[in-house]
Amino acid sequence: MTHPLPEQWTTRDLPALIEIARNRKMDGRQLQPHIETTLGIDEDDVVDAIEALEDGDYLEATWINTMGGSILSAVKLRERGRRAVGIWPGGEGVDALVDALRQAEETTTDPEERTLIRRAAGALTSVSRDVMVDVMGAVIARQAGVG
């Protein structure tokens, strides 16, 4: 009987991604030991986490090859990484809006209003998720006085 490998997203990769996001201005050579110290994990685990996050398209890492191995030179968060740590809006707002429209459709008794709500929900689901996230992000920024 085979046993699944231990889960690493919440124990290693996500905490490393959060530290990278918090310290994204830090030089890569400083960042790697900072992550080791902050998370209490060894160098190999940090390298494995960064490689896994890079493979998962959460970040882009630049390494310098040395005689003793590779040293992290720089890290750049990608869109997926920014969304995962919450510094960019995610798609949850789009899902919540569509769910709210569907609930409103179920609760209204006016057939004309029900049709309009159904069309609105259909229009939202037909637009690409990225476009809807950008639109909702712009609305939120405008409401917050940023945009």
Number of C-alpha atoms within 10 A of each C-alpha: 3 4 5 6 6 7 9 12 14 9 12 18 20 18 18 25 24 17 18 24 20 12 15 16 12 15 13 21 14 13 20 24 16 17 22 17 12 11 15 11 14 13 14 10 16 21 17 13 21 24 17 17 23 18 11 12 14 23 22 18 16 13 15 11 11 8 5 6 8 12 15 19 16 19 22 17 19 15 15 16 24 18 15 16 19 12 12 15 18 21 16 10 14 18 15 11 14 20 13 14 20 17 12 15 19 12 10 12 10 9 10 10 13 18 12 12 21 18 13 15 18 14 11 18 14 10 10 9 15 12 11 18 18 15 13 18 18 15 14 14 12 11 10 9 8 9 10
